[in-house]
Amino acid sequence: MIEANNTWHDLILGVVVNAIWASITALSTALYLSTKERSKFNGRWSAQISWTPQWAESHLVGATCPDANSHGEIALSYGSGSKRNQYWGLGVWRLRDGSDDLAELCVEFRTFQVEKMWSKAPPFFRYELKSCHLTSRIRHELGSFKYPKKFANYEVVFSSATADILDGTIEAHASGMDRLIVGTLRAERVA
């Protein structure tokens, strides 16, 4: 009888120890996948903004400009903010009329809205970019070009955000002005 109790004791102890190790392994894997998934937008992106002709004429170029666009490179990093769980980025851009350069800009990407979406596949959730604010930090006009208006605040609203491609619309909002879609953004991962 003593031998049977000892066997049951060893069996239960073995199950408990294996359950503890399985829990530790599952938790470690979940934390690793969570960090990897959360930071998937980190890196360099080549981007283009196509501005609407109306916005280009009234706020960017000051004349009829059917092909106003901006080309640039964005560096996004993950780990900013007080909890080190936010995105932040900086971009170097050129405002163009077709292929003619009008201005050079340094633009800050901040206040990212990220939404956690549940999934049926491991890691059982994914993060999606919903929006971010753009703020021009430096604007250098080239040649005789002059901006016709003061800078408006912009927001990118993402329609699709994967680890390799970001697509969205550019919305402008300034005091005394309704939110208005003024362009589209497409960014592709460089590194």
N, C-alpha and C positions, 0 to 999 in steps of 0.2 A: 504494500500500500504506500509506503514511503517513496518507493521508486516511481510510482505513477504520479504522485503529487509533484515530485521533482521534475518529471517530464512535462507536465502541464505548466508548471512555473517557467521552465525554460522556453517552452513554445510561446507562451503569452509574452514573455520578456522579448523574445525574438521578433514577434509581430509589432510590439510597441517600438522597439528600436528601429525597425524597418520603416514604420510609419513616420517616425521623427525624421529620418534621413530623406524619405520621399517628400515630406513637407518642406524641408530646407532646400532640397533641389528644385522643387516647383516654385518656391518663393524666389530663389536666386535667378532662375530662368525668367520668371515674370518681370522682375526688376530689370534685368538686362534687356529683354525685348521691349519693355516700356521706354527705357532711355533711348534705345536705338530707334524705335518708332517715333518718339516725340521729337527727336532731333533730325529727322529725315530731310528737312528742307535746308539744313546747314550747307554752306558752300558758295561757289561762284555761279552766277547766272548771266547769260547774255540775253538782253531784253530789248524789246521794241514797243513803243507806244505810237499808235495811229490816232491822231487828233481829229475831231470832227471839223469840217471846214468852217462852221459858224464860230466855234470856240477859238480856232486858230485866228480867224479874222478879228474877233472882238477882244481877245485877251492875250494871244501869244505873238502873232506876227504883225497885226495891225493893217493887213491888206488881204485881198482875196488869195487864199492859199489852199488849193484842193488837196495837196499832198504834204501837209504838215505832219512831221513825225519826230520822234526822239529815239535815239539809239544809245544804249549804254550797257554797262556791266555793273551788276549788283553783287555785293558780298554780304551774305546772310550768316549770322552766327546765332547759336543757341546757348543759353546760359546766362543771359543778362537779367537784370532786375534784382530786387531784394531777395527773392527766393531762388534765384538763378535758374528759372524755368521759363524764360521768355525769349522770343526772337528779337533781334535788332539787326538793322542793316544799313549799309551806306552804298550809294551808287554814284558813278561818274557818267554823265549823260551829255549828249549833243542834241540841241534843238535844230531841226533841219526843215528847209523848204525844198522838198524833193531830195536832191543830193547836196544842196548848198548848205553849209554849216552857218547857223545864225548866232548860236550862243553855246557856252559850255556851262554845265551845272554840276554841283555836288548836292545830292538829295539824300536825306535821312529817311529810312523806313522804320517806323516805330508803332507801338500800340497794336500789335498783332492780336487778332481774335482767332483763337484756335478752339475747335470743337472736338470733343472726344466722341467717336462713333463706335458702337458695339458691332462686332463681327462674329460670324460663325466659325471662322478659321483662326488658328493661333496667330498672334497672341490674344485673340478674342476682342480686340479693339483696334482702332486706328485713329489717327489725328488728322483733321482736315483744316487747312487755312480757310478762314472765312473772309477776313478783311485786314487791312492795315492802313495807317496814315502815312502820307508823304509830305515832307517839309523840305523846301529848298533852303540849303544852308549857304551856298555860294552860287552866284550867277555872274558870269562873265560874258558880256555882249561882245560879239566879234565884228570888226569893221565898223560900218555906220549903223548897224542894226540897234534899235532901241525897243524894249518891251513897251507895248501901248498901255498896259494896266499893271497895277500892283499884283503881286502873287496871290493867288487864291489857295485855300487849303484843299488838298486832294485826298481822296480815299480810294484804294483799290478794293473792289468787291470781287472775290475770286469765284468764278463759275466752275473751275476745275483746278485742282492742285494735286499733282502727283510728285514723286521723288525726282522726276526728270523734266516736267513741263508745268508751268503755271499760266493759266489763262484767266482774264478777268476784265472788268470795265473800270474806267477811271471816272470817278464822280467828283465834281467840284462843289464846294459849299463855302460861302463867305457871308458876312453879315449883310442882312437885307436881301438874301438870295436863296431861292429854293435849291435843293440838291438837284444836280443836273448831270447826266451822263455826257462826258466831253471827250471820251476816247476809249480805246481798248488796249490792253496790255497782253503781251505774250513773252514769256521768258523760258529759255531752255538752259538746262544745267551745263556748265562748262567743266567744273571740277567739284 
